[in-house]
Amino acid sequence: MAGEWTRGERAGVRDGGAHTRLMSFFDCFRRRRTPPLHVAIDRGAGPVVILVHGIASSAVTFENLVPLIDDRHRVIAIDLMGFGESVAPPDAQFTIEEHVEALAETLVSLRLRHPFVLVGHSMGSLIAARYAATHNRRVTKLVLVSPPVYVAPTALGDPMERAAMGLYLKAYEYLRTNKTFTMRNAAMLARISPIRNVLEVSERNWTAFVLSLEKSIESQTTVSDIATVTSPVEVVYGTLDPFMMPSGLRIIEQMRHVTVHRVDGSDHLVRKRLARVVATAVG
């Protein structure tokens, strides 16, 4: 009869369904076998504060902040996927979604009983914003430190701001496509940094650096993520931070649940002056 499946076709459908279920099982198994992110710091007692560093860095980013808050908080600092001591799956693309998923799975493994304060620095602030937007009930406060909030140049009305945003994106593209130049200059900056080992761009993390830059910083939805967050948002940045764009900052500081703290004389790093303001924002 027309439209009626043969026995072979029905068997094929059954076999196909079984194959799909089997592949789903192995996909879940592979995801479970993905190594959790490295917990570099877990000390103190009290309400939990989670610290998430930025691109080409590690938990040492927060060495000036941790001593200011671990007397009243349990402080947990995590190395992002592909950076510090955290490994990455061989097929990782380092999208914002993958970074957030890795962070979320690691936090689940810590079995935290209560919501927490989430602090992100640089690219870590973009990851933290997306996590808070998709896990609203888990975050009591979101603290974004030196967040590189960018919008598409075509979305900017001011010609000067549009040109500046375009230059930022071209500079990032240059870093991604000129490996020797980028590694050499990163090593030079690392040597003169006041925070030891705060910057690493090497063969070990080159793929993580390049793909995170392209897919988590250059391509971002941070403005809409912050707008979706239901908890209070504290933004802390230095007036000398070369990665801050006024256009992105101006948009988020107009949101009712966002409070902005401007630290004179501070740059992109969490130096002692910036750390004190961040500690106050954490509470």
Secondary structure, DSSP 8 states (H G I E B T S, - for coil): -TT---HHHHHHHHHHHHHHHHHHHHHHHHHHHS----EEEEE--SSEEEEE--TT--GGGGTTTHHHHTTTSEEEEE--TTSTT----TT----HHHHHHHHHHHHHHTT--S-EEEEEETHHHHHHHHHHHH-GGGEEEEEEES------GGG--SHHHHHHHHHHHHHHHHHHH-HHHHHHHHHHHHHH-SSTT----STTTHHHHHHHIIIIIIS--HHHHHHH--S-EEEEEETT-TT--HHHHHHHTTSTTEEEEEETT--SS--HHHHHHHHHHH-
